[in-house]
Amino acid sequence: MATDASRNIDIKLVIALSLIALTIFAVVYYTSHREITDPQVLIAKTVAASKDVKSYRFAISTNLSMPEGAVEMMSGVGSVDYQNKKIRTTVTAMNRSMEMIVVGDTAYVRESYGSWQTQNVSGYSSSIWESDQLAQQRSLLQNATNVTMQKEETGWVLDVIPDREEVIEQMNRTGLETIKEEELIDFSIEYWIEKNTYWITKIENKIELEMNIQGLVTLVKLNNSVKLYDYNKEVEIEAPI
């Protein structure tokens, strides 16, 4: 009788422990896979995912629109290898091209397929890694307060109106320091975020400015598109000389 009783207790204990394990698994699974409806939760997951990225490639284009018409200002491609501290970018603007390769503390730059020039960047290498595409987006997302989102089959589209001061700071970092704060009329960004990985696959931002051009206040629109792909795939970046 004692053996039967202990067997019954053991069976009940196993069943109870199994039910507890299933409950814990269900809670964990639900927490990890539940439908995201809060934009700030999506931002947190996207920022966290970007910090774990080892490498990626990108393509970028910028168009300028004015009352007289539109023109492509810039286009380019690049790759980033965080683990080995390497970057390569090729940009074409106004019929001129510029290539930059960073390997460790040395930058190699050339214009329009001319000779390579080298520069030691050890003194400000941290700023280089703070201004790559993903680092810039982390900064903008973490400071965003006006955010909406919509669900798509492959992920989400996040609509962000960033903090105005952060926008000015980012523009200064990218060489647009000549633009005055009062000239900035509107700024918005859309992020396409992949389901499961939370990787940013595309970014489109729109800037509207009122600038004094030859004595006339002119509405200028900048449309910038960035596609990010080949996350964590091997990239080959070598010093050119």
ZICORVEN-V585626 format. One record per residue. PHI is phi in degrees with one decimal (none if undefined). OMEGA is omega in whole degrees, 0 to 359 (NA if undefined). D_LAST is the distance of its C-alpha to the last C-alpha in Angstrom with 1 decimal. Layout:
phi:PHI omega:OMEGA d_last:D_LAST
phi:PHI omega:OMEGA d_last:D_LAST
This chain:
phi:none omega:181 d_last:85.9
phi:-63.5 omega:180 d_last:83.5
phi:-65.6 omega:178 d_last:81.0
phi:-61.5 omega:181 d_last:81.3
phi:-64.4 omega:180 d_last:80.9
phi:-66.7 omega:178 d_last:77.8
phi:-63.7 omega:178 d_last:76.4
phi:-63.3 omega:179 d_last:77.1
phi:-64.5 omega:180 d_last:75.4
phi:-62.0 omega:180 d_last:72.3
phi:-63.8 omega:179 d_last:72.1
phi:-62.8 omega:180 d_last:72.5
phi:-65.3 omega:179 d_last:69.8
phi:-61.6 omega:179 d_last:67.4
phi:-61.8 omega:181 d_last:68.1
phi:-63.4 omega:180 d_last:67.7
phi:-65.7 omega:179 d_last:64.4
phi:-64.7 omega:179 d_last:63.2
phi:-64.7 omega:178 d_last:64.2
phi:-64.1 omega:180 d_last:62.4
phi:-62.1 omega:179 d_last:59.2
phi:-63.8 omega:179 d_last:59.4
phi:-64.5 omega:179 d_last:60.0
phi:-62.0 omega:180 d_last:57.0
phi:-61.1 omega:181 d_last:54.9
phi:-64.4 omega:179 d_last:56.2
phi:-64.4 omega:180 d_last:55.5
phi:-62.7 omega:181 d_last:51.9
phi:-62.9 omega:181 d_last:51.4
phi:-63.7 omega:180 d_last:53.0
phi:-62.3 omega:183 d_last:51.0
phi:-80.5 omega:189 d_last:47.7
phi:-116.2 omega:181 d_last:48.6
phi:-65.3 omega:181 d_last:51.1
phi:-66.0 omega:179 d_last:50.6
phi:-82.6 omega:180 d_last:48.6
phi:-120.2 omega:181 d_last:50.6
phi:-97.9 omega:180 d_last:49.4
phi:-57.3 omega:181 d_last:46.3
phi:-68.0 omega:175 d_last:45.5
phi:-65.9 omega:178 d_last:45.5
phi:-63.0 omega:178 d_last:43.1
phi:-61.5 omega:181 d_last:40.8
phi:-60.0 omega:180 d_last:41.0
phi:-68.9 omega:180 d_last:40.1
phi:-67.7 omega:179 d_last:37.2
phi:-63.3 omega:180 d_last:35.8
phi:-61.8 omega:180 d_last:36.3
phi:-65.1 omega:182 d_last:34.6
phi:-67.1 omega:180 d_last:31.5
phi:-72.4 omega:180 d_last:31.1
phi:-93.7 omega:182 d_last:30.9
phi:-70.9 omega:179 d_last:28.1
phi:-95.7 omega:180 d_last:25.1
phi:-162.3 omega:176 d_last:23.0
phi:-167.6 omega:174 d_last:23.6
phi:-119.4 omega:179 d_last:22.6
phi:-148.6 omega:173 d_last:24.0
phi:-131.0 omega:187 d_last:24.9
phi:-135.3 omega:174 d_last:26.2
phi:-146.7 omega:180 d_last:28.4
phi:-132.5 omega:178 d_last:30.4
phi:-115.0 omega:178 d_last:33.5
phi:-114.7 omega:179 d_last:35.6
phi:-118.8 omega:176 d_last:39.3
phi:-135.3 omega:179 d_last:41.7
phi:-54.5 omega:182 d_last:45.2
phi:-78.6 omega:181 d_last:43.9
phi:145.7 omega:182 d_last:41.8
phi:-121.8 omega:180 d_last:38.6
phi:-148.9 omega:175 d_last:35.0
phi:-79.4 omega:182 d_last:31.7
phi:-82.5 omega:188 d_last:29.7
phi:-155.4 omega:171 d_last:26.5
phi:-146.6 omega:181 d_last:25.1
phi:-175.5 omega:177 d_last:22.1
phi:-136.2 omega:179 d_last:20.8
phi:-168.4 omega:176 d_last:18.8
phi:-145.4 omega:183 d_last:18.7
phi:-131.5 omega:177 d_last:19.2
phi:-121.9 omega:184 d_last:19.0
phi:-66.5 omega:186 d_last:21.2
phi:-60.9 omega:183 d_last:21.5
phi:-101.8 omega:178 d_last:17.9
phi:55.0 omega:181 d_last:17.3
phi:-132.7 omega:177 d_last:14.8
phi:-139.3 omega:171 d_last:15.2
phi:-136.9 omega:176 d_last:14.1
phi:-136.9 omega:173 d_last:16.2
phi:-130.3 omega:184 d_last:16.7
phi:-126.2 omega:175 d_last:19.7
phi:-116.1 omega:180 d_last:21.8
phi:-145.9 omega:177 d_last:24.5
phi:52.1 omega:178 d_last:26.8
phi:63.5 omega:175 d_last:25.1
phi:-126.7 omega:180 d_last:21.8
phi:-116.3 omega:176 d_last:18.8
phi:-139.8 omega:177 d_last:16.3
phi:-115.5 omega:176 d_last:13.4
phi:-137.0 omega:175 d_last:12.5
phi:-124.8 omega:176 d_last:10.6
phi:-115.8 omega:176 d_last:12.0
phi:-127.5 omega:183 d_last:11.3
phi:64.4 omega:182 d_last:14.1
phi:-100.6 omega:181 d_last:14.5
phi:-119.2 omega:176 d_last:11.2
phi:-108.7 omega:177 d_last:11.0
phi:-117.8 omega:185 d_last:8.4
phi:-132.8 omega:171 d_last:10.9
phi:-148.4 omega:180 d_last:11.6
phi:-113.7 omega:175 d_last:15.2
phi:46.0 omega:175 d_last:16.7
phi:61.0 omega:176 d_last:13.7
phi:-82.6 omega:181 d_last:13.0
phi:-77.9 omega:178 d_last:10.0
phi:-76.3 omega:174 d_last:7.7
phi:-113.3 omega:181 d_last:9.4
phi:-110.1 omega:178 d_last:9.1
phi:-150.4 omega:176 d_last:12.4
phi:-80.1 omega:184 d_last:14.1
phi:-113.6 omega:183 d_last:16.4
phi:-61.5 omega:182 d_last:18.4
phi:-70.9 omega:180 d_last:21.4
phi:-137.6 omega:180 d_last:21.8
phi:-64.3 omega:180 d_last:19.8
phi:-62.7 omega:180 d_last:23.3
phi:-68.1 omega:177 d_last:23.9
phi:-64.1 omega:182 d_last:20.8
phi:-78.7 omega:176 d_last:22.4
phi:-88.1 omega:184 d_last:25.8
phi:-116.7 omega:175 d_last:24.9
phi:-72.8 omega:188 d_last:23.4
phi:-55.5 omega:183 d_last:25.9
phi:-68.1 omega:180 d_last:27.9
phi:-62.8 omega:178 d_last:28.1
phi:-61.3 omega:183 d_last:29.5
phi:-69.0 omega:176 d_last:32.0
phi:-59.0 omega:181 d_last:33.2
phi:-62.6 omega:180 d_last:34.0
phi:-65.6 omega:182 d_last:35.9
phi:-66.1 omega:182 d_last:37.8
phi:-67.0 omega:180 d_last:38.9
phi:-101.4 omega:182 d_last:40.4
phi:-79.3 omega:177 d_last:42.0
phi:-119.0 omega:181 d_last:45.8
phi:-97.7 omega:189 d_last:46.8
phi:-133.5 omega:171 d_last:45.8
phi:-131.8 omega:182 d_last:47.4
phi:-147.0 omega:174 d_last:46.4
phi:-139.7 omega:184 d_last:47.5
phi:-88.6 omega:173 d_last:47.3
phi:-125.4 omega:183 d_last:45.9
phi:-61.7 omega:184 d_last:46.0
phi:-97.8 omega:180 d_last:42.4
phi:159.9 omega:183 d_last:42.3
phi:-137.6 omega:169 d_last:42.9
phi:-115.7 omega:183 d_last:42.2
phi:-107.3 omega:178 d_last:42.1
phi:-100.3 omega:187 d_last:43.0
phi:-127.6 omega:166 d_last:42.0
phi:-110.0 omega:188 d_last:42.9
phi:-70.9 omega:174 d_last:40.8
phi:-61.3 omega:186 d_last:41.8
phi:-59.7 omega:180 d_last:41.7
phi:-64.2 omega:178 d_last:40.1
phi:-66.2 omega:178 d_last:37.3
phi:-61.2 omega:180 d_last:36.7
phi:-60.9 omega:180 d_last:36.4
phi:-63.9 omega:179 d_last:34.0
phi:-65.1 omega:179 d_last:31.7
phi:-63.9 omega:178 d_last:31.9
phi:-64.2 omega:180 d_last:30.9
phi:-66.2 omega:184 d_last:27.9
phi:-97.2 omega:173 d_last:26.7
phi:92.0 omega:180 d_last:27.2
phi:-104.1 omega:183 d_last:30.8
phi:-68.8 omega:179 d_last:32.3
phi:-75.0 omega:179 d_last:34.2
phi:-78.4 omega:182 d_last:36.5
phi:-84.1 omega:183 d_last:39.6
phi:-60.0 omega:182 d_last:41.2
phi:-69.7 omega:179 d_last:44.5
phi:-81.0 omega:181 d_last:42.7
phi:-78.3 omega:182 d_last:41.8
phi:-95.7 omega:184 d_last:44.7
phi:-150.0 omega:179 d_last:43.6
phi:-153.2 omega:178 d_last:40.8
phi:-148.1 omega:180 d_last:40.8
phi:-133.9 omega:171 d_last:38.5
phi:-117.9 omega:178 d_last:39.1
phi:-114.6 omega:170 d_last:37.4
phi:-99.6 omega:186 d_last:37.7
phi:-116.6 omega:185 d_last:37.8
phi:-75.9 omega:178 d_last:37.9
phi:-67.7 omega:179 d_last:41.0
phi:78.1 omega:182 d_last:40.7
phi:-87.9 omega:185 d_last:37.1
phi:62.4 omega:175 d_last:37.5
phi:-80.9 omega:174 d_last:33.9
phi:-76.9 omega:181 d_last:33.4
phi:-104.6 omega:178 d_last:32.7
phi:-154.4 omega:177 d_last:33.2
phi:-133.9 omega:173 d_last:33.6
phi:-128.5 omega:176 d_last:35.3
phi:-125.7 omega:182 d_last:36.2
phi:-125.7 omega:179 d_last:38.3
phi:-122.2 omega:174 d_last:38.6
phi:-115.5 omega:182 d_last:41.5
phi:-128.6 omega:169 d_last:41.5
phi:-112.5 omega:186 d_last:44.1
phi:-118.4 omega:177 d_last:42.4
phi:-86.1 omega:181 d_last:44.0
phi:-115.5 omega:181 d_last:42.6
phi:53.6 omega:176 d_last:44.3
phi:84.9 omega:180 d_last:47.3
phi:-113.9 omega:175 d_last:47.8
phi:-75.1 omega:188 d_last:47.3
phi:-122.8 omega:176 d_last:45.3
phi:-79.6 omega:180 d_last:44.5
phi:-120.4 omega:179 d_last:40.9
phi:-118.3 omega:175 d_last:39.7
phi:-113.0 omega:177 d_last:36.1
phi:-114.5 omega:184 d_last:35.6
phi:-118.3 omega:180 d_last:32.5
phi:-127.2 omega:178 d_last:31.8
phi:-129.0 omega:174 d_last:29.3
phi:-110.0 omega:180 d_last:29.3
phi:-115.9 omega:186 d_last:28.0
phi:-155.7 omega:180 d_last:27.8
phi:53.0 omega:178 d_last:26.4
phi:-62.5 omega:175 d_last:27.3
phi:60.3 omega:173 d_last:26.3
phi:-93.3 omega:183 d_last:24.7
phi:-64.8 omega:175 d_last:21.5
phi:-120.7 omega:180 d_last:18.4
phi:-104.1 omega:178 d_last:15.0
phi:-131.0 omega:181 d_last:12.2
phi:-127.4 omega:176 d_last:8.8
phi:-63.1 omega:184 d_last:5.6
phi:-75.1 omega:180 d_last:3.8
phi:-139.1 omega:NA d_last:0.0
